[in-house]
């Protein structure tokens, strides 16, 4: 509560009545005096709620205060109390709520609570923005001021920012880069304004401006079916709509498509898959895929893997499907991170992501 009132006092437009022989105090000086008077015990929590710009302003004023008369202090306290009682010192917002919760709850619990309160447009807005397709984000940002774009790209993940910049017109992109290079700490008010604009003008309309092809969505769903369900539903769909069924099959990435990985991709996948899961997946694989993976392993590792597979005996098809699905998902993750390149089910030499 006191923090809000002090923030109001820091407004240069505020004044305090003093005697003619005593100098006027500006906003930063008033805040500095009150914080000095409060001392470490009572002033510490207020300092912790100030941003870097506010701390710098008050610190500079504090270092240059000089002598403060008792009458100046009395007038300042009277003005402070008046502001506290008449203008409503309680400033309820997300930040003040989170700070209060952090004072008596574990950080993990506060994070969960605040995420629920803030909703989809809350603190993870920048993370959500990082998941927007780069061409969609670039197409929106190219109509914004370079300084605004610089702020946005400085907040999202660097790899995503790089992809967005690469799509933008070169002159505009260079201007944004220069703004980012010369950009200092962004004031909280400016950042909040940019966030609000993005939420209202971009994120809220994203679903209507960029709709995924229905066949792509359905291919992702089919990728997550077990083998029996996938085969059954595809067969049924082929009878009703052969064209759509073919499109879905072309867009799907299946375990059999791992045969199209190059040696680097296979070795990268081998490094990220548990041995037990690999043995179970290859137990139900065709000869081409088995050969591909064994050829990219050392003789000793291959022999050990073969022993593991032989010692399993009969295995359930459901368990094989789960292990093969895990390998497919890992391949997709690696492809999304740019570590491997995988082709779609139609055999075209394209990236899945």
Helices and strands as residue ranges (DSSP letters): H 2-9, H 27-48, H 52-63, H 70-86, H 94-102, H 107-118, G 119-121, H 125-130, H 134-141, H 146-155, H 158-167, H 170-182, H 188-197, I 198-202, G 203-205, H 206-209, H 214-223, H 227-240, H 242-251, G 255-260, H 263-272, H 275-283, H 287-295, H 299-312, H 317-336
